[in-house]
């Protein structure tokens, strides 16, 4: 059995069992249609991010204290975990946070359990008043699917009960919603404010009152009373049942709590604020269940929100949808479907133009929806979801799905034109090209293997979902082209009988091939010139991954000069918002959302969708007339370090790092193209250090710890077990001193500590209070203190920025033990580029292996590989002409391109080999084989290119708000056009040269063997 007979096995089966074949595909079609309704619709696939965060809340402290008491013990314990690639920690005045990063592929759930065990082992080393330690991990499904901002002209600070009862809870009851969080507004709490003078008069301490209250407010299960008839639970209850009973709590005989304290409901101290459209705002986030359909959940939530908007209780309250993930997904889905339909229509026109037969064209085009349905069924059973990445894979596959059917159909039609009839033409036509079609499909699919099984990064993990969609649909199209398409073409041949017209031979193409055969040296020179032309676009195309025009948001950090009151920071925010809203239309701003605290503030500019201006240009215009503020220096931030650049300094001493950063700041600011250069310590904050006179305190019969506890109660308060007598639920219960102590330095200095001999001893009598600067936070990387210098890029690419910053930093002499490194976009881009480069090289090797197996030759695949080189030339020229950069999307396009471009060469070389096996001369085989395969090659390339045109020149973005598909589509189109034009001429040329080299090598060996035989006769 020869190769043609082997390749036509499936076609023979389909022709012999037509009903069985049709029923199999009908069942697969129905299965795919049903699966499309069952597939979860998400923005991104559910992926476990290899990170664990340990967070410990410790409010009203200092970063140095949090680092010493909490962060360092946690780091020492967590450092013993295996396979930790990086440990980062942040200590602030309110909490400690340790971030553990692992390599992709680690079992994060197991690591999370190990981390909890490590934390529990050192819990006794942490401060006694640490409330709880939270260990959590990340999953893309944990992101909120719906973000709401609530604003009003009226005061919403006391609106917690209204928003919780009438907004949060109704949304939480929506089917598919897992939880709803409300922030920016807090419930009331019951505060017991102790009168220090009264306590001293009764010779009581705040710690004594707190201990008594903790013992009195309890609930426990004591056990059971059991006899032969019944079993009764004994439950001693000591909880406060109402606020009156709290005041009547006896401290000692004749003395009640209300005699030394006032009890009342208060709002928690406001520590932050939010603005939306220049009004006070409250935030709300909605999370969905993991198995729920994103679009359905969003629609149900939106319906509830619309009903609440009509509620009279919400008159004058604006419910603003800040982020609806489902909207981005549906937008992306509709854009992809529109682009796919347009591409399919253009492909249909091209096929009809080549085939000149409506029936045959419809059969070929019919393979696309069937293949996609089969792919959807496969995705469902493999456990994948329908998300923007798998949709991208299906969209890219649309233009490629007809390739196999086109090659098979054209081959069958060619056999008919040669005189074969009916099933004979079908079997011969399929047999002639089936191995080439199988090899072409395998090379397209195999390029993804290094990404699926190689080193994991965020890009390769996400790319897996694109790869699975492409591979499944291509394998389905391969099966269709080998069975159903030949069957239908054969059965419907009566509709095409007599209509087939002999195809005109491409005379010009034949003449060029003949000229190339006669002038091999000139052909080689032309090939080298074309390959060398890559120098021009290579120099003009950047590898930048900085801010692109697809961002719909800008961030402005205020960089406060020092720590201010919340109202003073709000004034700063209001001034900048006034400037932005006065130029709202000019800056294409849809809304401005601001968040601020006493030492930090940031404004988010939500931009209009229908703008054409680049982000860098818009930032420059906003920056040009930005008002000068008294307490801050507003600069564009970069959304959590995703788009800016960063220089990280590390060492042991925070003070030394600060001095190094101060020296480096002017040097980095002097670099052209770097803007908004700033360090983390720019926002100077202060702390009040209380140095207790140990001798004086000891003389008074106290200890330093007693004084410290008194101050802590005055400022931080002491939490008690929550009050559970309120019908609306639990209410926080807290012991504190007079409220003035929390806001007045003078009142704190005069805080009574002890009454001795009728004289009140104040805090200033036993301690010295000193105000000194401090960092807003202390960062550590791999257990070394670090300090970051951040900057934005303006008319400077990431690669250029790396080069100039490295040049500046190499001239700086750092103290021994102190290091610098590039972080932010630098590190991310370097990791992604290195992994993609390795995977690309592995993909080339795999393509070579497949072709070597097909041709049973180690030499001939090299002829096809040449088309890869010329495709890269086309990619760079296409990116240069369209003004795109080598982004990750473009690199993904190059990866996909590599599996496509070799298909043309495989079809050519396979046909040439067939003619050589039939006894044709090398010249006739190359010229006749290339001419006979010209039409299917042009058809497949035209359908793929036209299928991608809507993406290349449209505005479709990943998820509706992510990176555009354009760089990827442009890379594929440019490379495919370039490789097609060159492979039609240079693959035959390279094939002939390689065969000639092999023949010369064979002749050389033969002559050498003869010479050896003469010299050394046997």
BELSUL-V279031 format. One record per residue. N is the residue number from 1. RES is the residue in three letters. SS is DSSP state (H for helix, E for strand, - for the rest). Layout:
N&RES&SS, N&RES&SS
This chain:
1&UNK&-, 2&UNK&-, 3&UNK&H, 4&UNK&H, 5&UNK&H, 6&UNK&H, 7&UNK&H, 8&UNK&-, 9&UNK&H, 10&UNK&H, 11&UNK&H, 12&UNK&H, 13&UNK&H, 14&UNK&H, 15&UNK&H, 16&UNK&H, 17&UNK&-, 18&UNK&H, 19&UNK&H, 20&UNK&H, 21&UNK&H, 22&UNK&H, 23&UNK&H, 24&UNK&H, 25&UNK&H, 26&UNK&H, 27&UNK&H, 28&UNK&H, 29&UNK&H, 30&UNK&H, 31&UNK&H, 32&UNK&H, 33&UNK&H, 34&UNK&H, 35&UNK&H, 36&UNK&H, 37&UNK&H, 38&UNK&H, 39&UNK&-, 40&UNK&-, 41&UNK&E, 42&UNK&-, 43&UNK&-, 44&UNK&-, 45&UNK&-, 46&UNK&-, 47&UNK&-, 48&UNK&E, 49&UNK&E, 50&UNK&E, 51&UNK&E, 52&UNK&E, 53&UNK&E, 54&UNK&E, 55&UNK&E, 56&UNK&E, 57&UNK&E, 58&UNK&-, 59&UNK&-, 60&UNK&-, 61&UNK&-, 62&UNK&-, 63&UNK&H, 64&UNK&H, 65&UNK&H, 66&UNK&H, 67&UNK&H, 68&UNK&H, 69&UNK&H, 70&UNK&H, 71&UNK&H, 72&UNK&H, 73&UNK&H, 74&UNK&H, 75&UNK&H, 76&UNK&H, 77&UNK&H, 78&UNK&H, 79&UNK&-, 80&UNK&-, 81&UNK&-, 82&UNK&-, 83&UNK&-, 84&UNK&E, 85&UNK&E, 86&UNK&E, 87&UNK&E, 88&UNK&E, 89&UNK&E, 90&UNK&E, 91&UNK&E, 92&UNK&E, 93&UNK&-, 94&UNK&-, 95&UNK&E, 96&UNK&E, 97&UNK&E, 98&UNK&E, 99&UNK&E, 100&UNK&E, 101&UNK&E, 102&UNK&E, 103&UNK&-, 104&UNK&-, 105&UNK&-, 106&UNK&-, 107&UNK&-, 108&UNK&H, 109&UNK&H, 110&UNK&H, 111&UNK&H, 112&UNK&H, 113&UNK&H, 114&UNK&H, 115&UNK&H, 116&UNK&H, 117&UNK&H, 118&UNK&H, 119&UNK&H, 120&UNK&H, 121&UNK&H, 122&UNK&-, 123&UNK&H, 124&UNK&H, 125&UNK&H, 126&UNK&-, 127&UNK&-, 128&UNK&-, 129&UNK&-, 130&UNK&-, 131&UNK&-, 132&UNK&-, 133&UNK&E, 134&UNK&E, 135&UNK&E, 136&UNK&E, 137&UNK&E, 138&UNK&E, 139&UNK&E, 140&UNK&H, 141&UNK&H, 142&UNK&H, 143&UNK&-, 144&UNK&-, 145&UNK&-, 146&UNK&E, 147&UNK&E, 148&UNK&E, 149&UNK&E, 150&UNK&E, 151&UNK&E, 152&UNK&E, 153&UNK&-, 154&UNK&-, 155&UNK&-, 156&UNK&-, 157&UNK&-, 158&UNK&-, 159&UNK&-, 160&UNK&H, 161&UNK&H, 162&UNK&H, 163&UNK&H, 164&UNK&H, 165&UNK&H, 166&UNK&H, 167&UNK&H, 168&UNK&H, 169&UNK&H, 170&UNK&H, 171&UNK&H, 172&UNK&H, 173&UNK&-, 174&UNK&-, 175&UNK&-, 176&UNK&-, 177&UNK&E, 178&UNK&E, 179&UNK&E, 180&UNK&E, 181&UNK&E, 182&UNK&E, 183&UNK&E, 184&UNK&-, 185&UNK&-, 186&UNK&-, 187&UNK&-, 188&UNK&-, 189&UNK&E, 190&UNK&E, 191&UNK&E, 192&UNK&E, 193&UNK&E, 194&UNK&E, 195&UNK&-, 196&UNK&H, 197&UNK&H, 198&UNK&H, 199&UNK&H, 200&UNK&H, 201&UNK&H, 202&UNK&-, 203&UNK&-, 204&UNK&-, 205&UNK&-, 206&UNK&H, 207&UNK&H, 208&UNK&H, 209&UNK&H, 210&UNK&H, 211&UNK&H, 212&UNK&H, 213&UNK&H, 214&UNK&H, 215&UNK&H, 216&UNK&H, 217&UNK&-, 218&UNK&-, 219&UNK&E, 220&UNK&-, 221&UNK&-, 222&UNK&-, 223&UNK&E, 224&UNK&E, 225&UNK&E, 226&UNK&E, 227&UNK&-, 228&UNK&-, 229&UNK&-, 230&UNK&-, 231&UNK&E, 232&UNK&E, 233&UNK&E, 234&UNK&E, 235&UNK&-, 236&UNK&-, 237&UNK&E, 238&UNK&-, 239&UNK&-, 240&UNK&-, 241&UNK&-, 242&UNK&-, 243&UNK&H, 244&UNK&H, 245&UNK&H, 246&UNK&H, 247&UNK&H, 248&UNK&-, 249&UNK&-, 250&UNK&E, 251&UNK&E, 252&UNK&E, 253&UNK&-, 254&UNK&-, 255&UNK&E, 256&UNK&E, 257&UNK&H, 258&UNK&H, 259&UNK&H, 260&UNK&H, 261&UNK&E, 262&UNK&E, 263&UNK&E, 264&UNK&E, 265&UNK&E, 266&UNK&E, 267&UNK&-, 268&UNK&-, 269&UNK&-, 270&UNK&-, 271&UNK&-, 272&UNK&E, 273&UNK&E, 274&UNK&E, 275&UNK&E, 276&UNK&E, 277&UNK&-, 278&UNK&-, 279&UNK&E, 280&UNK&E, 281&UNK&E, 282&UNK&E, 283&UNK&E, 284&UNK&E, 285&UNK&E, 286&UNK&E, 287&UNK&E, 288&UNK&E, 289&UNK&-, 290&UNK&-, 291&UNK&-, 292&UNK&-, 293&UNK&-, 294&UNK&H, 295&UNK&H, 296&UNK&H, 297&UNK&H, 298&UNK&H, 299&UNK&H, 300&UNK&H, 301&UNK&H, 302&UNK&H, 303&UNK&H, 304&UNK&H, 305&UNK&H, 306&UNK&H, 307&UNK&H, 308&UNK&H, 309&UNK&H, 310&UNK&-, 311&UNK&-, 312&UNK&H, 313&UNK&H, 314&UNK&H, 315&UNK&-, 316&UNK&-, 317&UNK&E, 318&UNK&E, 319&UNK&E, 320&UNK&E, 321&UNK&E, 322&UNK&E, 323&UNK&E, 324&UNK&E, 325&UNK&H, 326&UNK&H, 327&UNK&H, 328&UNK&H, 329&UNK&H, 330&UNK&H, 331&UNK&H, 332&UNK&H, 333&UNK&H, 334&UNK&H, 335&UNK&H, 336&UNK&H, 337&UNK&H, 338&UNK&H, 339&UNK&H, 340&UNK&H, 341&UNK&H, 342&UNK&H, 343&UNK&H, 344&UNK&H, 345&UNK&H, 346&UNK&H, 347&UNK&H, 348&UNK&H, 349&UNK&H, 350&UNK&H, 351&UNK&H, 352&UNK&H, 353&UNK&H, 354&UNK&H, 355&UNK&H, 356&UNK&-, 357&UNK&-, 358&UNK&H, 359&UNK&H, 360&UNK&H, 361&UNK&H, 362&UNK&H, 363&UNK&H, 364&UNK&H, 365&UNK&H, 366&UNK&H, 367&UNK&H, 368&UNK&H, 369&UNK&H, 370&UNK&H, 371&UNK&H, 372&UNK&H, 373&UNK&H, 374&UNK&H, 375&UNK&H, 376&UNK&H, 377&UNK&H, 378&UNK&H, 379&UNK&H, 380&UNK&H, 381&UNK&H, 382&UNK&-, 383&UNK&-, 384&UNK&-, 385&UNK&-, 386&UNK&E, 387&UNK&-, 388&UNK&H, 389&UNK&H, 390&UNK&H, 391&UNK&H, 392&UNK&H, 393&UNK&H, 394&UNK&H, 395&UNK&H, 396&UNK&H, 397&UNK&H, 398&UNK&H, 399&UNK&H, 400&UNK&H, 401&UNK&H, 402&UNK&H, 403&UNK&H, 404&UNK&H, 405&UNK&H, 406&UNK&H, 407&UNK&H, 408&UNK&H, 409&UNK&H, 410&UNK&H, 411&UNK&H, 412&UNK&H, 413&UNK&H, 414&UNK&H, 415&UNK&H, 416&UNK&H, 417&UNK&H, 418&UNK&-, 419&UNK&-, 420&UNK&-, 421&UNK&-, 422&UNK&H, 423&UNK&H, 424&UNK&H, 425&UNK&H, 426&UNK&H, 427&UNK&H, 428&UNK&H, 429&UNK&H, 430&UNK&H, 431&UNK&H, 432&UNK&H, 433&UNK&H, 434&UNK&H, 435&UNK&H, 436&UNK&H, 437&UNK&H, 438&UNK&H, 439&UNK&H, 440&UNK&H, 441&UNK&H, 442&UNK&H, 443&UNK&H, 444&UNK&H, 445&UNK&H, 446&UNK&H, 447&UNK&-, 448&UNK&-, 449&UNK&H, 450&UNK&H, 451&UNK&H, 452&UNK&H, 453&UNK&H, 454&UNK&-, 455&UNK&-, 456&UNK&-, 457&UNK&-, 458&UNK&H, 459&UNK&H, 460&UNK&H, 461&UNK&H, 462&UNK&H, 463&UNK&H, 464&UNK&H, 465&UNK&H, 466&UNK&H, 467&UNK&H, 468&UNK&H, 469&UNK&H, 470&UNK&H, 471&UNK&H, 472&UNK&H, 473&UNK&H, 474&UNK&H, 475&UNK&H, 476&UNK&H, 477&UNK&H, 478&UNK&H, 479&UNK&H, 480&UNK&H, 481&UNK&H, 482&UNK&H, 483&UNK&-, 484&UNK&H, 485&UNK&H, 486&UNK&H, 487&UNK&H, 488&UNK&H, 489&UNK&H, 490&UNK&H, 491&UNK&H, 492&UNK&-, 493&UNK&H, 494&UNK&H, 495&UNK&H, 496&UNK&H, 497&UNK&-, 498&UNK&-, 499&UNK&-, 500&UNK&-, 501&UNK&-, 502&UNK&-, 503&UNK&-, 504&UNK&-, 505&UNK&-, 506&UNK&-, 507&UNK&H, 508&UNK&H, 509&UNK&H, 510&UNK&H, 511&UNK&H, 512&UNK&H, 513&UNK&H, 514&UNK&H, 515&UNK&H, 516&UNK&H, 517&UNK&H, 518&UNK&H, 519&UNK&-, 520&UNK&H, 521&UNK&H, 522&UNK&H, 523&UNK&H, 524&UNK&H, 525&UNK&H, 526&UNK&H, 527&UNK&H, 528&UNK&H, 529&UNK&H, 530&UNK&H, 531&UNK&H, 532&UNK&H, 533&UNK&-, 534&UNK&H, 535&UNK&H, 536&UNK&H, 537&UNK&H, 538&UNK&H, 539&UNK&H, 540&UNK&H, 541&UNK&-, 542&UNK&-, 543&UNK&-, 544&UNK&-, 545&UNK&-, 546&UNK&-, 547&UNK&-, 548&UNK&-, 549&UNK&-, 550&UNK&-, 551&UNK&-, 552&UNK&-, 553&UNK&E, 554&UNK&E, 555&UNK&E, 556&UNK&E, 557&UNK&E, 558&UNK&-, 559&UNK&-, 560&UNK&E, 561&UNK&-, 562&UNK&-, 563&UNK&-, 564&UNK&-, 565&UNK&-, 566&UNK&H, 567&UNK&H, 568&UNK&H, 569&UNK&H, 570&UNK&H, 571&UNK&H, 572&UNK&H, 573&UNK&H, 574&UNK&H, 575&UNK&H, 576&UNK&H, 577&UNK&H, 578&UNK&H, 579&UNK&H, 580&UNK&H, 581&UNK&H, 582&UNK&H, 583&UNK&-, 584&UNK&-, 585&UNK&-, 586&UNK&-, 587&UNK&-, 588&UNK&-, 589&UNK&E, 590&UNK&E, 591&UNK&E, 592&UNK&E, 593&UNK&E, 594&UNK&E, 595&UNK&E, 596&UNK&E, 597&UNK&E, 598&UNK&-, 599&UNK&-, 600&UNK&E, 601&UNK&E, 602&UNK&E, 603&UNK&E, 604&UNK&E, 605&UNK&E, 606&UNK&E, 607&UNK&E, 608&UNK&-, 609&UNK&-, 610&UNK&-, 611&UNK&-, 612&UNK&-, 613&UNK&-, 614&UNK&-, 615&UNK&H, 616&UNK&H, 617&UNK&H, 618&UNK&H, 619&UNK&H, 620&UNK&H, 621&UNK&H, 622&UNK&H, 623&UNK&H, 624&UNK&H, 625&UNK&-, 626&UNK&-, 627&UNK&-, 628&UNK&-, 629&UNK&-, 630&UNK&-, 631&UNK&-, 632&UNK&E, 633&UNK&-, 634&UNK&-, 635&UNK&E, 636&UNK&E, 637&UNK&-, 638&UNK&-, 639&UNK&-, 640&UNK&-, 641&UNK&-, 642&UNK&-, 643&UNK&-, 644&UNK&-, 645&UNK&E, 646&UNK&E, 647&UNK&E, 648&UNK&E, 649&UNK&E, 650&UNK&E, 651&UNK&E, 652&UNK&-, 653&UNK&-, 654&UNK&H, 655&UNK&H, 656&UNK&H, 657&UNK&H, 658&UNK&H, 659&UNK&H, 660&UNK&H, 661&UNK&H, 662&UNK&H, 663&UNK&H, 664&UNK&H, 665&UNK&H, 666&UNK&H, 667&UNK&H, 668&UNK&H, 669&UNK&H, 670&UNK&-, 671&UNK&-, 672&UNK&-, 673&UNK&-, 674&UNK&E, 675&UNK&E, 676&UNK&E, 677&UNK&E, 678&UNK&E, 679&UNK&E, 680&UNK&H, 681&UNK&H, 682&UNK&H, 683&UNK&-, 684&UNK&-, 685&UNK&E, 686&UNK&E, 687&UNK&E, 688&UNK&E, 689&UNK&E, 690&UNK&E, 691&UNK&E, 692&UNK&E, 693&UNK&-, 694&UNK&H, 695&UNK&H, 696&UNK&H, 697&UNK&H, 698&UNK&H, 699&UNK&H, 700&UNK&-, 701&UNK&-, 702&UNK&-, 703&UNK&-, 704&UNK&H, 705&UNK&H, 706&UNK&H, 707&UNK&H, 708&UNK&H, 709&UNK&H, 710&UNK&H, 711&UNK&H, 712&UNK&H, 713&UNK&H, 714&UNK&H, 715&UNK&H, 716&UNK&-, 717&UNK&-, 718&UNK&E, 719&UNK&E, 720&UNK&E, 721&UNK&E, 722&UNK&E, 723&UNK&E, 724&UNK&-, 725&UNK&-, 726&UNK&-, 727&UNK&-, 728&UNK&-, 729&UNK&-, 730&UNK&-, 731&UNK&E, 732&UNK&E, 733&UNK&E, 734&UNK&E, 735&UNK&E, 736&UNK&E, 737&UNK&-, 738&UNK&-, 739&UNK&H, 740&UNK&H, 741&UNK&H, 742&UNK&H, 743&UNK&-, 744&UNK&-, 745&UNK&H, 746&UNK&H, 747&UNK&H, 748&UNK&H, 749&UNK&H, 750&UNK&-, 751&UNK&-, 752&UNK&E, 753&UNK&E, 754&UNK&E, 755&UNK&E, 756&UNK&E, 757&UNK&-, 758&UNK&-, 759&UNK&E, 760&UNK&E, 761&UNK&E, 762&UNK&E, 763&UNK&H, 764&UNK&H, 765&UNK&H, 766&UNK&H, 767&UNK&E, 768&UNK&E, 769&UNK&E, 770&UNK&E, 771&UNK&E, 772&UNK&E, 773&UNK&E, 774&UNK&E, 775&UNK&-, 776&UNK&-, 777&UNK&E, 778&UNK&E, 779&UNK&E, 780&UNK&E, 781&UNK&E, 782&UNK&-, 783&UNK&-, 784&UNK&E, 785&UNK&E, 786&UNK&E, 787&UNK&E, 788&UNK&E, 789&UNK&E, 790&UNK&E, 791&UNK&E, 792&UNK&E, 793&UNK&E, 794&UNK&-, 795&UNK&-, 796&UNK&-, 797&UNK&-, 798&UNK&H, 799&UNK&H, 800&UNK&H, 801&UNK&H, 802&UNK&H, 803&UNK&H, 804&UNK&H, 805&UNK&H, 806&UNK&H, 807&UNK&H, 808&UNK&H, 809&UNK&H, 810&UNK&H, 811&UNK&-, 812&UNK&-, 813&UNK&-, 814&UNK&-, 815&UNK&-, 816&UNK&-, 817&UNK&-, 818&UNK&-, 819&UNK&E, 820&UNK&E, 821&UNK&E, 822&UNK&E, 823&UNK&E, 824&UNK&E, 825&UNK&H, 826&UNK&H, 827&UNK&H, 828&UNK&H, 829&UNK&H, 830&UNK&H, 831&UNK&H, 832&UNK&H, 833&UNK&H, 834&UNK&H, 835&UNK&H, 836&UNK&H, 837&UNK&H, 838&UNK&H, 839&UNK&H, 840&UNK&H, 841&UNK&H, 842&UNK&H, 843&UNK&H, 844&UNK&H, 845&UNK&H, 846&UNK&H, 847&UNK&H, 848&UNK&H, 849&UNK&H, 850&UNK&H, 851&UNK&H, 852&UNK&H, 853&UNK&H, 854&UNK&H, 855&UNK&H, 856&UNK&-, 857&UNK&-, 858&UNK&-, 859&UNK&-, 860&UNK&-, 861&UNK&H, 862&UNK&H, 863&UNK&H, 864&UNK&H, 865&UNK&H, 866&UNK&H, 867&UNK&H, 868&UNK&H, 869&UNK&H, 870&UNK&H, 871&UNK&H, 872&UNK&H, 873&UNK&H, 874&UNK&H, 875&UNK&H, 876&UNK&H, 877&UNK&H, 878&UNK&H, 879&UNK&H, 880&UNK&H, 881&UNK&H, 882&UNK&H, 883&UNK&-, 884&UNK&-, 885&UNK&-, 886&UNK&-, 887&UNK&-, 888&UNK&H, 889&UNK&H, 890&UNK&H, 891&UNK&H, 892&UNK&H, 893&UNK&H, 894&UNK&H, 895&UNK&H, 896&UNK&H, 897&UNK&H, 898&UNK&H, 899&UNK&H, 900&UNK&H, 901&UNK&H, 902&UNK&H, 903&UNK&H, 904&UNK&H, 905&UNK&H, 906&UNK&H, 907&UNK&H, 908&UNK&H, 909&UNK&H, 910&UNK&H, 911&UNK&H, 912&UNK&H, 913&UNK&H, 914&UNK&H, 915&UNK&H, 916&UNK&H, 917&UNK&H, 918&UNK&-, 919&UNK&-, 920&UNK&-, 921&UNK&-, 922&UNK&H, 923&UNK&H, 924&UNK&H, 925&UNK&H, 926&UNK&H, 927&UNK&H, 928&UNK&H, 929&UNK&H, 930&UNK&H, 931&UNK&H, 932&UNK&H, 933&UNK&-, 934&UNK&H, 935&UNK&H, 936&UNK&H, 937&UNK&H, 938&UNK&H, 939&UNK&H, 940&UNK&H, 941&UNK&H, 942&UNK&H, 943&UNK&H, 944&UNK&H, 945&UNK&H, 946&UNK&H, 947&UNK&H, 948&UNK&H, 949&UNK&H, 950&UNK&H, 951&UNK&H, 952&UNK&H, 953&UNK&-, 954&UNK&-, 955&UNK&-, 956&UNK&-, 957&UNK&E, 958&UNK&H, 959&UNK&H, 960&UNK&H, 961&UNK&-, 962&UNK&-, 963&UNK&-, 964&UNK&E, 965&UNK&-, 966&UNK&H, 967&UNK&H, 968&UNK&H, 969&UNK&H, 970&UNK&H, 971&UNK&H, 972&UNK&H, 973&UNK&H, 974&UNK&H, 975&UNK&H, 976&UNK&H, 977&UNK&H, 978&UNK&H, 979&UNK&H, 980&UNK&H, 981&UNK&H, 982&UNK&H, 983&UNK&H, 984&UNK&H, 985&UNK&H, 986&UNK&H, 987&UNK&H, 988&UNK&H, 989&UNK&H, 990&UNK&H, 991&UNK&H, 992&UNK&H, 993&UNK&H, 994&UNK&H, 995&UNK&H, 996&UNK&H, 997&UNK&H, 998&UNK&H, 999&UNK&H, 1000&UNK&H, 1001&UNK&H, 1002&UNK&H, 1003&UNK&H, 1004&UNK&H, 1005&UNK&H, 1006&UNK&H, 1007&UNK&H, 1008&UNK&H, 1009&UNK&H, 1010&UNK&H, 1011&UNK&H, 1012&UNK&H, 1013&UNK&H, 1014&UNK&H, 1015&UNK&H, 1016&UNK&-, 1017&UNK&-, 1018&UNK&-
